[in-house]
């Protein structure tokens, strides 16, 4: 009879282990399927450094797994997600300022180049360095130099806006993996019921 009891306990213990393993596997599977609540830039966009390319950023919105969207020329499509985070919005405003300056700088370059070309045949014989052309050429060169300084930190401002948003999620204890982290047990063990049968024991910690 002792052997029968030991066999029964072993059988129930084995069932408990299998159940626990299944719960752990389910936990990992659900956690892996849940998109984080952070904003994630396209990998190559996240790696842009000083004086990097100036095309629009692409990003994954919070809770989205694999559908990237453009942030827009001024980062305007990213702004709704940053609402309420003043630091992130400040960086985004700096990004918008730099992009505005970049746009104005391009208009000056194109305009000065056009004025120079128009002056070549404006007075009959071809002219390549009259007073108006000198001013236009100077404006064009100044525009090219200004572009270097304008573009130097432009990308960093948007990257910092995203970093500030994500850092706020972490520091405030907001959940980055959806609802599952609140439901996932913090401890998994076994306990013995009154009838001597092992039971799976789950524990949750209050956060």
VMD Tcl script that draws the C-alpha trace (Angstrom):
set ca {
  {0.00 0.00 0.00}
  {2.92 2.28 0.71}
  {4.16 1.69 -2.83}
  {0.74 2.57 -4.24}
  {0.63 5.84 -2.31}
  {4.12 6.75 -3.44}
  {3.21 5.95 -7.04}
  {0.08 8.11 -6.80}
  {2.03 11.02 -5.33}
  {4.67 10.68 -8.03}
  {1.98 10.68 -10.70}
  {0.39 13.84 -9.35}
  {3.79 15.47 -8.97}
  {4.58 14.67 -12.58}
  {1.29 16.22 -13.68}
  {2.13 19.32 -11.69}
  {5.51 19.62 -13.36}
  {3.95 19.24 -16.82}
  {1.29 21.83 -15.99}
  {3.92 24.25 -14.72}
  {6.03 23.78 -17.84}
  {2.98 24.43 -20.01}
  {2.20 27.62 -18.12}
  {5.77 28.85 -18.48}
  {5.70 28.06 -22.21}
  {2.40 29.87 -22.61}
  {3.80 32.86 -20.73}
  {6.79 33.09 -23.07}
  {4.62 32.65 -26.16}
  {2.13 35.35 -25.20}
  {4.88 37.74 -24.14}
  {6.63 37.18 -27.45}
  {3.47 37.96 -29.42}
  {2.75 41.23 -27.62}
  {4.18 44.34 -29.25}
  {5.96 46.70 -26.83}
  {4.51 50.07 -25.86}
  {7.66 51.90 -26.93}
  {8.24 53.82 -30.17}
  {10.81 52.07 -32.37}
  {12.58 53.75 -35.26}
  {13.53 51.90 -38.41}
  {16.95 50.37 -37.56}
  {18.85 52.36 -40.16}
  {17.08 55.55 -39.05}
  {17.97 54.87 -35.42}
  {21.64 54.68 -36.43}
  {21.81 58.03 -38.25}
  {24.51 60.19 -36.75}
  {25.72 63.75 -37.12}
  {25.29 65.18 -40.62}
  {23.31 62.09 -41.59}
  {20.76 61.72 -44.36}
  {17.82 64.13 -44.16}
  {14.99 61.99 -45.51}
  {11.93 61.34 -43.32}
  {12.13 58.95 -40.38}
  {10.05 55.76 -40.27}
  {8.82 54.32 -36.98}
  {6.67 51.67 -35.34}
  {3.93 53.18 -33.19}
  {3.37 51.84 -29.65}
  {1.71 48.43 -29.74}
  {2.43 47.90 -33.46}
  {4.64 44.98 -34.44}
  {5.77 45.39 -38.04}
  {3.92 48.17 -39.90}
  {6.22 51.17 -40.18}
  {4.87 54.63 -40.90}
  {6.61 57.86 -41.83}
  {7.08 60.55 -39.22}
  {6.51 63.25 -41.86}
  {8.82 66.03 -42.99}
  {8.49 67.94 -39.68}
  {7.89 64.85 -37.54}
  {4.23 65.83 -37.31}
  {2.93 62.24 -37.45}
  {5.01 61.36 -34.41}
  {3.68 64.26 -32.33}
  {0.36 62.67 -31.21}
  {2.26 59.79 -29.58}
  {4.48 62.18 -27.63}
  {1.61 64.25 -26.22}
  {2.05 64.73 -22.48}
  {5.82 64.24 -22.53}
  {7.24 67.77 -22.49}
  {10.85 66.74 -22.91}
  {10.07 64.62 -25.95}
  {7.96 67.41 -27.45}
  {10.77 69.92 -26.86}
  {13.17 67.77 -28.85}
  {10.56 67.33 -31.57}
  {10.10 71.11 -31.72}
  {13.84 71.49 -32.23}
  {13.66 68.94 -35.02}
  {10.84 70.93 -36.67}
  {12.89 74.13 -36.32}
  {15.89 72.54 -38.02}
  {13.75 71.15 -40.85}
  {12.16 74.58 -41.34}
  {15.59 76.17 -41.57}
  {16.67 73.46 -43.99}
  {13.65 74.18 -46.21}
  {14.32 77.93 -46.20}
  {17.98 77.29 -46.95}
  {17.06 75.16 -49.96}
  {14.76 77.88 -51.28}
  {17.56 80.43 -50.98}
  {19.99 78.14 -52.83}
  {17.54 77.47 -55.68}
  {16.52 81.13 -55.88}
  {20.07 82.47 -55.98}
  {21.06 79.92 -58.61}
  {18.05 80.98 -60.70}
  {18.91 84.68 -60.40}
  {22.49 84.02 -61.47}
  {21.33 82.11 -64.54}
  {18.76 84.76 -65.47}
  {21.41 87.46 -65.41}
  {23.62 85.74 -67.99}
  {21.54 86.97 -70.95}
  {19.58 89.72 -69.21}
  {21.56 92.53 -70.89}
  {22.20 91.18 -74.38}
  {25.77 89.97 -74.28}
  {26.46 87.05 -71.90}
  {27.58 88.17 -68.47}
  {28.91 85.89 -65.78}
  {29.97 88.10 -62.91}
  {28.06 91.36 -62.81}
  {27.03 92.89 -59.50}
  {23.73 90.97 -59.29}
  {25.49 87.71 -60.15}
  {28.09 88.33 -57.46}
  {25.36 88.74 -54.85}
  {23.56 85.62 -56.12}
  {26.76 83.59 -56.11}
  {27.55 84.75 -52.58}
  {24.07 83.78 -51.39}
  {24.40 80.37 -53.01}
  {27.76 79.66 -51.35}
  {26.47 80.87 -47.98}
  {23.48 78.58 -48.37}
  {25.72 75.57 -48.99}
  {27.76 76.35 -45.88}
  {24.64 76.90 -43.79}
  {23.34 73.48 -44.82}
  {26.28 71.82 -43.06}
  {25.50 73.50 -39.74}
  {21.73 73.08 -40.04}
  {21.92 69.36 -40.78}
  {24.53 68.52 -38.17}
  {22.16 67.83 -35.27}
  {18.80 67.62 -37.02}
  {18.51 63.83 -36.88}
  {19.64 63.72 -33.26}
  {16.72 65.87 -32.16}
  {14.14 63.40 -33.42}
  {16.07 60.44 -32.03}
  {16.23 62.17 -28.64}
  {12.49 62.82 -28.77}
  {11.87 59.08 -29.18}
  {14.42 58.23 -26.49}
  {12.79 60.65 -24.04}
  {9.39 59.08 -24.66}
  {10.68 55.55 -24.15}
  {12.68 56.52 -21.07}
  {9.56 58.01 -19.52}
  {7.75 54.70 -19.98}
  {10.51 52.89 -18.15}
  {10.94 55.38 -15.30}
  {7.22 55.73 -14.64}
  {6.69 51.97 -14.47}
  {4.36 51.84 -17.44}
  {4.12 48.45 -19.06}
  {6.09 48.03 -22.24}
  {4.62 44.72 -23.26}
  {0.88 45.37 -23.19}
  {-1.40 43.89 -20.55}
  {0.38 40.54 -20.21}
  {3.15 41.67 -17.79}
  {0.40 42.57 -15.32}
  {-1.15 39.12 -15.62}
  {2.03 37.03 -15.74}
  {2.78 35.37 -12.37}
  {5.97 36.46 -10.63}
  {6.56 33.03 -9.07}
  {5.70 29.49 -10.02}
  {5.81 26.63 -7.51}
  {3.94 23.67 -6.09}
  {1.88 23.14 -2.97}
  {0.15 20.15 -1.46}
  {-3.61 20.09 -1.04}
  {-5.45 18.62 1.92}
  {-5.87 15.25 0.14}
  {-2.18 14.95 -0.47}
  {-2.29 15.81 -4.17}
  {0.29 18.32 -5.46}
  {-1.07 21.51 -6.93}
  {0.53 24.16 -9.08}
  {1.14 27.30 -6.98}
  {1.17 30.69 -8.74}
  {2.09 33.99 -7.07}
  {1.59 37.56 -8.25}
  {3.41 40.58 -6.88}
  {1.57 43.87 -6.58}
  {3.22 46.69 -8.62}
}
mol new
graphics top color blue
foreach p $ca { graphics top sphere $p radius 0.5 }
foreach p [lrange $ca 0 end-1] q [lrange $ca 1 end] { graphics top cylinder $p $q radius 0.2 }
display resetview
